[in-house]
Amino acid sequence: MSAGWKVVMTKFVIDAYAWIEYLNGSEKGDKFGKILEDNSNEIFTAASTTAEVISKFLRANKDIKIALTAINSMSILVNITQDIGSLAGQIHFEAKKKNKEFGMLDAFVAATARKINAKILTGDEDFRHFKDAIFI
């Protein structure tokens, strides 16, 4: 790389929708994979997202080790702190005014993204009104 060039890294928080599509190898999952596997991106997962992915895998009789290995090897896990919990509560409160179906786990994803100044990588329509959401 020549002098003066700067690599611009984009931070993404991956929601459960994106992880599940990716792990299922769907067409949308392949699109998520291009971002997940791009070394110029910083990939994060909210710890609460793990619960959602594991539940989905168990309901589909899939090996949860596959999901855990992917999440742990391809992303940085962001633990729930009091700051993130408080922010998630505020986001959930505001989002429920626009979308009665907006879930608390989605609020944790949004709070994590906001806390680390990242984009949310998703396909979940519940994030449609979030300006920092990137849809695939």
N, C-alpha and C positions, 0 to 999 in steps of 0.2 A: 504494500500500500504506500502511495507517495505521501510525502510530507504535506500537511495541510488537509488531508482527508480525515474526516471524522465519521466513525460508525455511529449511526443513530439507532439506539435500541428502543424498541417499543415494549412497554410493559402491558401484559394481559393477565387478567384474572379469569380463569376458565371455569364456567359454571357446569353444573351436573349435566345439563342437556348436551353441551359440547363434548364432555368426556364420554358420555354414553354413546353418542353418535360415532365418535372416534374409535372407541373400543369395539363397537359393533361392526366397524369397517363399512359403514354406509357411504353413500355418495356425499352427503353433507359432512360425514366424518372425515372423508378424504380431504375436503376443503379445510376443515379444522386442522387436520394433520399438517398441511403446508405451513400453517402459522406455528403450530406446536413444535415442529421439527426444524424451524428456521432459527439457526443459532444467533441471529441478530436480534431476536426477541427474548425478553425476560418473561418467563411463564410462572404464574403463581396460582395456587389453589387455596381457597378458604377452607379451613379445617372442617367447617360444617358441611361443605360439599361432599366430603368423604362419606358422611352418613347417608346422603341421598343416593350416591353412586352405589354404595354397598347394598342398600335396601333394594335398589333396582336389580342388581346382579343376583341377589338371593331370590327375589321373586321370579327371576328367569332361569333359576337353577344353574347359574354360571359360577365359575371359580372366582371368588373375591380376590385371590392372590394376584390375578391378572390385573385387576383394577388398581389394587394397592401398589403393585410394582410400577405400573405406568405413572400413576399420580406422583409417587415418591421419586421416580427416576427422571421424570420429564418436567417437574415443576417444583417450586419452593412452596412448602406448606406454610400458610400463615395462620398461626394460632389465634384463637378468640381471646381478646383482651377486654378489659372493662371499657376502654375507649371504643373498640370496635362494637362491643355489645350495646353500648349507649347509642352510638351512631346508627346501628342497625335498628334499634327501637324507634328512633326519630324518622329514619327512612321508611320503615314499615308503616308508621302512623301516617305520613304524608302520601305514600304510594296507595294506601287503602282508600284514600279519598277519590282517586282516579280509577282504581281497579280493585273491586271488592275481593277478587281472587288472589291478590298478590300475597305470596307466602313469606313467612319469617325467614326461611332459609335463603330465599332470594334477597332479602334485606341484608343478610350477612355477606352475601357475595358483593352487593352494591357497596356496603360499608367498607369491606376489605379493599375494593378497587379505589374508593375515594380516599381511604387512609394512606395508601401507597402510591396514589396518583397514577392509576392504571386504567386501561380500557377493560370493559367486560366483553369477553368473547362468548357468544351465545347464539341460539336459534329460538330461544324461549320468548314468545310474544309478551310475556309479563314484563319484559325489560324494554318494550317498545318506546316508552316515554322517557327513557334515560338517555341523556345526551352522550354519555360515555360508553354506550353499548355498541358493539360491532356485531352485526348480524350476518350469518352465513346461511 
